[in-house]
């Protein structure tokens, strides 16, 4: 970290960087390889950090996609304190979901994001974020969550997500987007469709009206 900061004095250290480098050290067990890989990751991730501007684009994309693809969800978000700013996704995008997943799942999700850039979409992080929201769609709607509720809910669900299921939904959304001509001229993102009723058979804290089966 000290080496990176020294070579990038214009940016310096920003909270969250250690979260990105830690999994690399676990995998490589070599500081030189980890540093080299971290530098490559930061070429994509640096814009997510303060003053980079990319975070606002992520939020705008999420807002537009939810509004178009899931009007019921968007209406709930708009009415219950208006959290269509999607600030609850901030940590997801900042760290590529690192704090949301079990450690072993972090590697799978990160590799999926990296591979998707070459074979599917350079915006795959948005498909994963949308998949997380849609996975718990029934819970969010049935409990009429406001901004405080959804922040609390996703904080409590950290490291409890079914990463394989979420990735499958994200891939399905990407495939659906390719089949939907309406989004072919969409300004922000490639197109995709919606999924309903995906949260089945999982333990969920706090919101008792959801009954897993």
Buried (B, 14 or more C-beta within 10 A) or exposed (E): EEEBEEEEEEBEEBEBBEBBBBBBBEEBEEEEEBBEBBEEBBEBBBBBBEEBEBBEBBBBBBBBBBBBBBEEBBBBBBEBEEBBBBEBBBBBBBBBBBBBBEEEBBBBBBEBBBEBBEEBBEBBBBBBBBBBBBBBBBBBBEBEBBBEBBBBBBEEBEEEBBBEBBBBBBBBBBEBBBEBEEBEEBEBBBBBBBBEEBBEEBEBEEBEEBEEE
